[in-house]
């Protein structure tokens, strides 16, 4: 096909600090891209709305934990799209015109794969992530495997569809890893969209929730959390989460949060190594730590303390189709209010959307692609 479309492309590997002078998006550019011929099992879709993920930002900043991403690459794995064309092969019930959110991770689907054999493509060692292993949702058209397509439930908008993937990641973490119970006191560390989603889903499960951020987050992300009724905790090296819990934190009704400066569950979404190192100090014996974030360097943990307090620390990677279905239901029933957290940009302003997202001056950037 000779049609030309535009895409937001990752091409450089320069290590960039988010607070550095000049454009922090200089590893990226808007390019014209060719639409490849459809192969067996592939579809062509028009992207509708695409969200900027923290991993997109990390790749754009040239962080070491995303060095594996080949350049050039049109990034983006959180998006909604509409089927324009079905390529050769069987596509099941999928048809032209369907609006869907794609599974970010596609497994090898081999029968002897321990992950794929139980439909957990997110744990397949050979998985391919759209937007990293192949061009993704920041192209105005996208070619992808029809196996990825999860058609949106009736009543969900394409705008909401762009947030299904990150919400599914939180669903996987909280419902499958955390053993969260009504009445639990939960701290979410980090107030990016994964942290804010974690707070919402934890509260929907019956927990009382506090969420942390830094001074820079006070008037944006922490403000959004306060508006939703969450306890917000502004942390710094001089005023740590541990110290504030020891001094005592109360909710809006004046009721003490935590028990003897300890909480039942900590959900780590910040990606800051020191935050994870501190986590084991604030969770009660036999409490739970769930790690959703990834890190640009090794994290030191006091393993002896972990043992002596019998803590449960679990990581959570991505999501699978079942998690997408739960995420859609949470969105559809209002358990997660997407509109409260979303900042929309037109495609012509996509570089500004990334600048704002990297500098954390918005909450969740979603780009209208067409």
C-alpha angles and dihedrals in degrees: 000000000000099000114124123218134174128247140176105246134199109215111147135069101201113141105239129184114221091231095046124123119265128021113338088201096066091118088065141056142173109259140176111248136192122238107232124224111270116256130204110305095008131123135198115228138179110234113230109179127001127191125215110238126204087243090057088054092047092051091048090052091052094241115182095240089063098046088108093070110104118233135253095043133152099225133205132106103172106079151116121228143173123234111246102169139007116220127211119308139036118323099175113218094341113119140177110281096031115136114218147162114230126233102248093214126052118192129211089255092213115154093234094051107111091213101040092045088067095039095254099132089163089072097045110120089218097047120143120215118212111237091028106047094027134011113290149188100314088076116089086231125030133195114207144149113281088224087074096058118108107184112225118251117250109274097032118114125221087246090059089043090067089065098047094092098054091042089052089054089056092046090055092048100045101036099037104032111025108057086215116188136192109270095029119139106227132188119201111199112209127031102220115121094280089053093047091047090048090053092051095047093045090053091047086057090056102264129134107235139205122183128200133216141153131258090271089061095052099098099032121029099015088045090056089050092050090050088057092052100255123143106250123206121193108207134191137164087266095046107034129185089249092054094047093049089050091052089049134258124213133193126236090281094053094253115144115255114224129000120272090343092307131110133205098235138013120197111199113211103145102085089217110134094214090055092057091045089054094045096084090058095062102044121089122242110287088013125136137253118190118192117203098155127086124218137224093218142018117295122220116222129186093235094180091059089047089056097043093052094042091229121178113225117182134173123216123206123197122298145266136225094278090057090051090056092052091046091054091051091050089051094045095050094046096248086128113038101207094180092063093062105033127105112190126211132180117239091251087064096046095118090053089049090057093044090053093044095049091047090046095233092133133044107228119353114210119181123212098223102193 
